[in-house]
Amino acid sequence: MEIQSEMAKSEKELYLIDRKEWRKRNRAFIQKHQEDIIEVQKMPLENKISWGTILERNARDYPNNRAILFEDTVLTYKEFNESVNRYANYFISLGLKKGDVVEILMTNRTELLILFSAIAKIGAISSMINTELRKKTLTYCINLTPGKFIVIGEECYDAFNDVKSELNLTEDQKFFFMPDRGEMAVPDGFDDLTKLVKDFSVDNPLTTTDVKTMDPIAYIFTSGTTGLPKAAISSHFQMVGAGFGFGVLAAEFTPDDIMYVCLPFFHVTALWTGWSAVMNTGGAVAVGRKFSITHFWDEIRKYNATAFSYVGEICRYLINQPLSPDDSKHTVKTVIGNGLRPEIWFDFKKRFNIPKIVECYGSSEGNVGFYNMLNFDCTCGTTSSPYAIVEYDIENDNPIRDENGRMKRVGIGETGLLITKSQKPYTFKGYTDKKETEAKLFHNIFKEGDVWVNTGDLVRDQGSVHIQFIDRLGDTFRWKGHNVSTTEVEEILNVHDNILMSCVYGIKLPLTDGRAGMAAIVLKSSVEDFDLKELAENIRQNLTSYAIPIFLRFKSKLSTTATFKFKKVKLKREGFDIENINDPLYIMLPGQSKYTPLTREIYDNIQNQKYQF
């Protein structure tokens, strides 16, 4: 069954880009930004600009401009650059060099940005460990990218210490402790990094000019099809180029702009659409420790932020709050991010009086980025990178091929699988694991010898080189702004003594972004004899909060394909519909840590949006 055959014509036409208006806006945009466009296109060819050169330029051109705002701390670009240099020069004295890895486990704060920038100036690679990971997954990620140095924030020490005995540590590795609130002493075997760097030079290190645009800057962890995260290679070009596209071209930031970022910096949304976007123009980043629905607008007003970065869930949380006369009392002019759904786009824009929404599409490892540069509504925007949207068979979970093995592009207004061409300068860098990299590639798609990257995402062709994100495919779904690997969750469930097998998938909840996790489980015994409390406790110990299944469905058996893959399409379609499901259903309600039976009352409350998932 082809997905586009299920789409009504009116729905196809609803989000098309008006060709006449596109020509008008596009012409004006090119006239205004012609030199900027040429500049960003030259970056990968000249291979000279890096994160460090951008920072040093700002310290030279805007020394007294605010660079970092965090709680009661304010650093100018001169002060920020000097702090970065102390760390960089200290690391260099220890022998850290280009290509080495430094593993970082820290939450959002000033020291994290200093550390990241210092490592970047040397040409070393920051392995940005997800601070929400625990146990097996945390162990795996730290072992996957062994670092010459390991830097642990005070706020993350307990999580690290829990898995320390399982890590492949060596005597050559150095361990650094980064104090936070000063509530604990420096652990045995660690050195206080903030004290060690104090007496080192504030001069720019000579290594900055040796770092090339196409060199790697960070490892960013993404969901893996094997059940464990993959370390995606992020380059200086992706970091600086994305920021240039967002900040200079799309948002048109100036040195007076302040970008509020409360998303975690171990994700590219915070790094690229937030920090890099504003630093490219000499503006400031205001750092929030984490997203707080009760303090979000207070922090926006505290910092006089003119922009903030978002994922769709943040927008949904904000618009679900009661109306307030203060909703539009702020200085925000632009928001940049991804996942703002069409059904709330206009209400969000109007209620909070936001003139420009720079929706985007991209991924940590991807070789293409879409930007809503022309300020159209309900679109991820456009790109200069080669891509195609091809017909996709949802039932069989495969792109449709003709008798020659070729794929076919969808028509304007239709939905299909987004694939991107891997060719210079947009060659797919992939992951640290070469097998994982190759698994993402399609060969000989339109002609012999071509290579394309499977994004795993369904998008709509809106015409005028614009796309709209529709959904994720396969064994990964998105929840709370994070990609959740179904295989990873299944592995945790399947080690339970009384579980024969499990099948995890994402399902839609009314007026909620992303997909909530649901697990269909086959038990070795009856549901009545099953210890749900023990299961919930084990899940919470081994999975991040966003990966915990919201729903459980107990079945007598699970259907599989001829190649023994679970048939998830029917399960996804049925969701948690108690009208059509006879199997026992359980739910973990917001704010609770146990599973309870899904009753008619709870089901109706979900339909009426009485819970804030």
PyMOL commands that set and color helices and strands:
alter all, ss='L'
color gray80, all
select helices_A, chain A and resi 3-6+9-14+19-46+51-61+77-93+110-122+135-144+154-166+193-196+206-210+236-250+268-279+296-303+312-319+342-351+434-439+486-494+532-542+545-547+569-574+600-607
alter helices_A, ss='H'
color red, helices_A
select strands_A, chain A and resi 66-70+73-76+101-105+125-128+149-153+174-178+191-192+216-222+230-235+258-261+284-287+307-311+334-338+356-361+370-371+387-390+392-393+398-399+415-421+441-443+451-463+466-472+476-479+482-485+499-507+516-523+551-555+585-587+596-597
alter strands_A, ss='S'
color yellow, strands_A
deselect
rebuild
show_as cartoon
